[in-house]
Amino acid sequence: MVDEFEYERRFYCREFPNECDDGDAPLLMVQSYFLHQDGFALRLRVQARGVRVPMGSQTDGLTTLMQYREAFREAYITVLGSPVSGTRYEAERTVDADIAAEMILRGGTPIIKNRYSVWIGEDGWNIDVFGANNAGLIVAKVERSSPVTNLLIPGFCTTEVTDDHRFYNDGLASRPFITWRDDFLASLDRDGAQYSQLFGQNRYE
């Protein structure tokens, strides 16, 4: 039986780690949330490879999708359960990219981001750089097939946000980063970095 749960930890990054950019174009993602409430979500995502689009406040997901329509050749529909301590139900299926693009253009709440991937220690990391009304947000995450314990946390991870649903993509669909960025940064400056102690022994790079 397929395990349709994902196990991950997420971290906010103040700055993009340039060492994670190998010069190739990152994976460009435009995704739309047709349901996003109380941690439950229904998502359509299309992906493009070989296209480098800078992420800024003016980087609109739907405009980008139309501009580079032929490059978006991968698409997925995903059902997501509410996350609890880094564990979340996630059932994902491949769908036709053209159908998915047409649906994204017609409805839902869009999110656009670039995804960079890098190996650090024994783990593969994804670093997501967001655009539009989430511009300025950088989230690094690591996934495993079982709970993410005894993790080597790289220096570019400013603070852990695994249990802060605002930093999940469906959370951003409900409340974009621009609406709570200043409050979050003020609390980060006041309270300092926080890392969960629930996942074994944290190791720091």
C-alpha angles and dihedrals in degrees: 000000000000115000103229095185122101124209119206149145124217132205135189115230122204091202137019112258102236091200087069092063108085093183096260119113112270122236107278113216132189114180134172128206113216091179126022116160135131091353095306118115146174112206138186116196133185123190135201129196126201095028120112113199118171113232116233140138090275094051101109118196098216094044090050091048091053094044095052098027096139092053094060099088101146125069138172139183115211136190113204131194126206112286120241121187095331096317122109138166109242124174112181131182133182115246136180109288095217093051091047092050092051091051093048090051090053104046154347130064111294128221124187127196147148118237122208120190128204140161117238116178108317095337138082112226131201119207113197120200112193132210139193113033089351093056113141093034117120119179125184119198139176125203132197136176088248134028112311102245133163090017125185101227113205121226094249091068104097099186139343119260101171092125096039106095092195088078095056115096094243088049088055090050088059097039116015118218092248090066096058105017097106094049092048094049091047091053091046091053091046100044102027129218119333127199125186117250093197097088105067121261116354114215122198128213 
